[in-house]
Amino acid sequence: MICKIITNPFEEIIGMGSLASNILVSFVRVFAGYFMAVVTAVPIGIFMGYSKNINRFFNNFFNLFKPVPPLAW
């Protein structure tokens, strides 16, 4: 029993069909999050480019995250 699990660890998961559905759910979540980020960030970026007041307002907020190293994201 243990030898079968060690040699074919994904056989049971693929055979049950849960792996494909879990991957699909994960992709939907990733794309939904990406879509929400784009819908939010692109208009903010455009407005920041057009208006100094909006740029100052959001720039202070974004500067809070500058001390965080990029690898921490």
ROGU-494735 format. One record per atom (N, C-alpha, C): x, y, z; atom name; residue number from 0; chain; residue in one letter. Coordinates in Angstrom, 1 decimal, always signed. Example, Ala and Ser with C-alpha at 12.3 -4.5 7.8 and 13.67 -1.06 7.14 Angstrom:
<guvos>
- c1,c2,c3,atom,nr,kette,rest
- +13.2,-5.7,+7.8,N,0,A,A
- +12.3,-4.5,+7.8,CA,0,A,A
- +13.2,-3.3,+7.8,C,0,A,A
- +12.8,-2.2,+7.1,N,1,A,S
- +13.7,-1.1,+7.1,CA,1,A,S
- +12.9,+0.0,+7.9,C,1,A,S
</guvos>
This chain:
<guvos>
- c1,c2,c3,atom,nr,kette,rest
- +0.8,-1.2,+0.0,N,0,A,M
- +0.0,+0.0,+0.0,CA,0,A,M
- +0.9,+1.3,+0.0,C,0,A,M
- +1.8,+1.3,+0.9,N,1,A,I
- +2.7,+2.5,+1.0,CA,1,A,I
- +3.6,+2.6,-0.3,C,1,A,I
- +4.0,+1.5,-0.8,N,2,A,C
- +4.9,+1.5,-2.0,CA,2,A,C
- +4.1,+2.1,-3.2,C,2,A,C
- +2.8,+1.7,-3.2,N,3,A,K
- +1.9,+2.2,-4.3,CA,3,A,K
- +1.8,+3.7,-4.2,C,3,A,K
- +1.6,+4.2,-3.0,N,4,A,I
- +1.4,+5.7,-2.8,CA,4,A,I
- +2.7,+6.4,-3.2,C,4,A,I
- +3.9,+5.8,-2.8,N,5,A,I
- +5.1,+6.5,-3.1,CA,5,A,I
- +5.5,+6.5,-4.6,C,5,A,I
- +5.2,+5.4,-5.3,N,6,A,T
- +5.5,+5.3,-6.7,CA,6,A,T
- +4.5,+6.1,-7.6,C,6,A,T
- +3.3,+6.2,-7.2,N,7,A,N
- +2.3,+6.9,-8.0,CA,7,A,N
- +1.5,+7.8,-7.1,C,7,A,N
- +2.0,+8.9,-6.6,N,8,A,P
- +1.3,+9.8,-5.6,CA,8,A,P
- +0.1,+10.5,-6.2,C,8,A,P
- +0.0,+10.7,-7.5,N,9,A,F
- -1.1,+11.5,-8.1,CA,9,A,F
- -2.1,+10.6,-8.7,C,9,A,F
- -1.9,+9.3,-8.7,N,10,A,E
- -2.9,+8.4,-9.4,CA,10,A,E
- -4.3,+8.5,-8.8,C,10,A,E
- -4.4,+8.6,-7.4,N,11,A,E
- -5.7,+8.7,-6.8,CA,11,A,E
- -6.3,+10.0,-7.1,C,11,A,E
- -5.5,+11.1,-7.0,N,12,A,I
- -6.1,+12.4,-7.2,CA,12,A,I
- -6.6,+12.6,-8.6,C,12,A,I
- -5.8,+12.2,-9.6,N,13,A,I
- -6.2,+12.3,-11.0,CA,13,A,I
- -7.4,+11.3,-11.3,C,13,A,I
- -7.4,+10.2,-10.7,N,14,A,G
- -8.4,+9.2,-11.0,CA,14,A,G
- -9.8,+9.7,-10.4,C,14,A,G
- -9.7,+10.4,-9.3,N,15,A,M
- -11.0,+10.9,-8.7,CA,15,A,M
- -11.5,+12.1,-9.5,C,15,A,M
- -10.7,+12.8,-10.3,N,16,A,G
- -11.1,+13.9,-11.0,CA,16,A,G
- -11.0,+15.2,-10.3,C,16,A,G
- -10.6,+15.2,-9.1,N,17,A,S
- -10.5,+16.4,-8.3,CA,17,A,S
- -9.4,+17.3,-8.7,C,17,A,S
- -8.3,+16.8,-9.2,N,18,A,L
- -7.1,+17.6,-9.6,CA,18,A,L
- -7.5,+18.6,-10.7,C,18,A,L
- -8.2,+18.1,-11.7,N,19,A,A
- -8.5,+19.0,-12.8,CA,19,A,A
- -9.5,+20.1,-12.3,C,19,A,A
- -10.5,+19.8,-11.5,N,20,A,S
- -11.4,+20.8,-11.0,CA,20,A,S
- -10.7,+21.8,-10.1,C,20,A,S
- -9.8,+21.3,-9.3,N,21,A,N
- -9.0,+22.2,-8.4,CA,21,A,N
- -8.1,+23.2,-9.2,C,21,A,N
- -7.5,+22.7,-10.2,N,22,A,I
- -6.7,+23.5,-11.1,CA,22,A,I
- -7.6,+24.6,-11.7,C,22,A,I
- -8.7,+24.2,-12.2,N,23,A,L
- -9.7,+25.1,-12.8,CA,23,A,L
- -10.1,+26.2,-11.9,C,23,A,L
- -10.4,+25.8,-10.6,N,24,A,V
- -10.9,+26.8,-9.6,CA,24,A,V
- -9.7,+27.8,-9.3,C,24,A,V
- -8.5,+27.2,-9.2,N,25,A,S
- -7.3,+28.1,-9.0,CA,25,A,S
- -7.1,+29.1,-10.1,C,25,A,S
- -7.2,+28.7,-11.3,N,26,A,F
- -7.1,+29.6,-12.5,CA,26,A,F
- -8.2,+30.7,-12.5,C,26,A,F
- -9.4,+30.3,-12.1,N,27,A,V
- -10.5,+31.3,-12.1,CA,27,A,V
- -10.2,+32.3,-11.0,C,27,A,V
- -9.7,+31.9,-9.9,N,28,A,R
- -9.3,+32.8,-8.8,CA,28,A,R
- -8.2,+33.7,-9.2,C,28,A,R
- -7.2,+33.2,-9.8,N,29,A,V
- -6.0,+34.0,-10.3,CA,29,A,V
- -6.5,+35.1,-11.3,C,29,A,V
- -7.2,+34.6,-12.3,N,30,A,F
- -7.7,+35.6,-13.3,CA,30,A,F
- -8.7,+36.6,-12.8,C,30,A,F
- -9.5,+36.2,-11.8,N,31,A,A
- -10.5,+37.1,-11.2,CA,31,A,A
- -9.7,+38.2,-10.4,C,31,A,A
- -8.7,+37.8,-9.7,N,32,A,G
- -7.9,+38.7,-8.9,CA,32,A,G
- -7.1,+39.7,-9.9,C,32,A,G
- -6.6,+39.1,-10.9,N,33,A,Y
- -5.8,+39.9,-11.9,CA,33,A,Y
- -6.8,+40.9,-12.6,C,33,A,Y
- -8.0,+40.5,-12.9,N,34,A,F
- -9.0,+41.4,-13.6,CA,34,A,F
- -9.4,+42.5,-12.6,C,34,A,F
- -9.6,+42.2,-11.3,N,35,A,M
- -10.0,+43.2,-10.4,CA,35,A,M
- -8.8,+44.2,-10.2,C,35,A,M
- -7.6,+43.7,-10.2,N,36,A,A
- -6.4,+44.6,-10.0,CA,36,A,A
- -6.3,+45.6,-11.2,C,36,A,A
- -6.5,+45.0,-12.4,N,37,A,V
- -6.3,+45.9,-13.6,CA,37,A,V
- -7.5,+46.9,-13.7,C,37,A,V
- -8.7,+46.5,-13.4,N,38,A,V
- -9.8,+47.4,-13.4,CA,38,A,V
- -9.6,+48.5,-12.4,C,38,A,V
- -9.0,+48.2,-11.3,N,39,A,T
- -8.7,+49.3,-10.3,CA,39,A,T
- -7.5,+50.1,-10.6,C,39,A,T
- -6.4,+49.5,-10.9,N,40,A,A
- -5.1,+50.2,-11.1,CA,40,A,A
- -5.0,+51.0,-12.3,C,40,A,A
- -5.5,+50.6,-13.4,N,41,A,V
- -5.3,+51.3,-14.7,CA,41,A,V
- -6.0,+52.7,-14.6,C,41,A,V
- -7.3,+52.8,-14.2,N,42,A,P
- -7.9,+54.1,-14.1,CA,42,A,P
- -7.2,+55.0,-13.1,C,42,A,P
- -6.7,+54.4,-11.9,N,43,A,I
- -6.0,+55.2,-11.0,CA,43,A,I
- -4.7,+55.8,-11.6,C,43,A,I
- -4.0,+54.9,-12.3,N,44,A,G
- -2.8,+55.4,-13.0,CA,44,A,G
- -3.0,+56.4,-14.0,C,44,A,G
- -4.1,+56.3,-14.8,N,45,A,I
- -4.5,+57.3,-15.8,CA,45,A,I
- -4.8,+58.6,-15.1,C,45,A,I
- -5.6,+58.6,-14.1,N,46,A,F
- -6.0,+59.8,-13.3,CA,46,A,F
- -4.8,+60.4,-12.7,C,46,A,F
- -3.8,+59.6,-12.2,N,47,A,M
- -2.6,+60.2,-11.6,CA,47,A,M
- -1.8,+60.9,-12.6,C,47,A,M
- -1.8,+60.4,-13.9,N,48,A,G
- -1.1,+61.1,-14.9,CA,48,A,G
- -1.7,+62.4,-15.4,C,48,A,G
- -3.0,+62.5,-15.2,N,49,A,Y
- -3.7,+63.7,-15.7,CA,49,A,Y
- -3.8,+64.8,-14.6,C,49,A,Y
- -3.8,+64.4,-13.3,N,50,A,S
- -4.1,+65.4,-12.3,CA,50,A,S
- -3.0,+65.3,-11.2,C,50,A,S
- -2.5,+66.5,-10.9,N,51,A,K
- -1.4,+66.6,-9.9,CA,51,A,K
- -2.0,+66.3,-8.5,C,51,A,K
- -3.3,+66.8,-8.3,N,52,A,N
- -3.9,+66.5,-7.0,CA,52,A,N
- -4.1,+65.1,-6.7,C,52,A,N
- -4.6,+64.4,-7.7,N,53,A,I
- -4.8,+62.9,-7.5,CA,53,A,I
- -3.5,+62.2,-7.4,C,53,A,I
- -2.5,+62.7,-8.1,N,54,A,N
- -1.1,+62.1,-8.0,CA,54,A,N
- -0.6,+62.3,-6.6,C,54,A,N
- -0.7,+63.4,-6.0,N,55,A,R
- -0.3,+63.7,-4.7,CA,55,A,R
- -1.0,+62.8,-3.7,C,55,A,R
- -2.3,+62.7,-3.9,N,56,A,F
- -3.1,+61.9,-2.9,CA,56,A,F
- -2.7,+60.4,-2.9,C,56,A,F
- -2.6,+59.8,-4.1,N,57,A,F
- -2.3,+58.4,-4.2,CA,57,A,F
- -0.8,+58.2,-4.0,C,57,A,F
- +0.1,+59.1,-4.3,N,58,A,N
- +1.5,+58.9,-4.2,CA,58,A,N
- +1.9,+58.7,-2.7,C,58,A,N
- +1.2,+59.5,-1.8,N,59,A,N
- +1.5,+59.3,-0.4,CA,59,A,N
- +1.1,+57.9,+0.0,C,59,A,N
- +0.0,+57.4,-0.5,N,60,A,F
- -0.4,+56.0,-0.1,CA,60,A,F
- +0.6,+55.0,-0.7,C,60,A,F
- +1.1,+55.2,-1.9,N,61,A,F
- +2.0,+54.2,-2.5,CA,61,A,F
- +3.4,+54.3,-1.9,C,61,A,F
- +3.8,+55.4,-1.4,N,62,A,N
- +5.1,+55.6,-0.7,CA,62,A,N
- +5.1,+54.8,+0.6,C,62,A,N
- +4.0,+54.4,+1.1,N,63,A,L
- +4.0,+53.6,+2.3,CA,63,A,L
- +4.6,+52.2,+2.0,C,63,A,L
- +4.5,+51.8,+0.8,N,64,A,F
- +4.9,+50.4,+0.4,CA,64,A,F
- +6.4,+50.4,-0.1,C,64,A,F
- +7.0,+51.6,-0.3,N,65,A,K
- +8.3,+51.6,-0.9,CA,65,A,K
- +9.4,+50.9,+0.0,C,65,A,K
- +9.3,+51.0,+1.3,N,66,A,P
- +10.3,+50.3,+2.1,CA,66,A,P
- +10.2,+48.8,+2.1,C,66,A,P
- +9.1,+48.2,+1.5,N,67,A,V
- +9.0,+46.8,+1.4,CA,67,A,V
- +9.8,+46.3,+0.3,C,67,A,V
- +10.8,+45.4,+0.5,N,68,A,P
- +11.6,+44.9,-0.6,CA,68,A,P
- +10.7,+44.2,-1.7,C,68,A,P
- +11.1,+44.3,-3.0,N,69,A,P
- +10.3,+43.7,-4.0,CA,69,A,P
- +10.1,+42.1,-3.9,C,69,A,P
- +11.2,+41.5,-3.3,N,70,A,L
- +11.1,+40.0,-3.1,CA,70,A,L
- +10.1,+39.6,-2.1,C,70,A,L
- +9.7,+40.6,-1.2,N,71,A,A
- +8.7,+40.2,-0.2,CA,71,A,A
- +7.3,+40.1,-0.8,C,71,A,A
- +7.1,+40.7,-2.0,N,72,A,W
- +5.7,+40.6,-2.6,CA,72,A,W
- +5.6,+39.2,-3.1,C,72,A,W
</guvos>
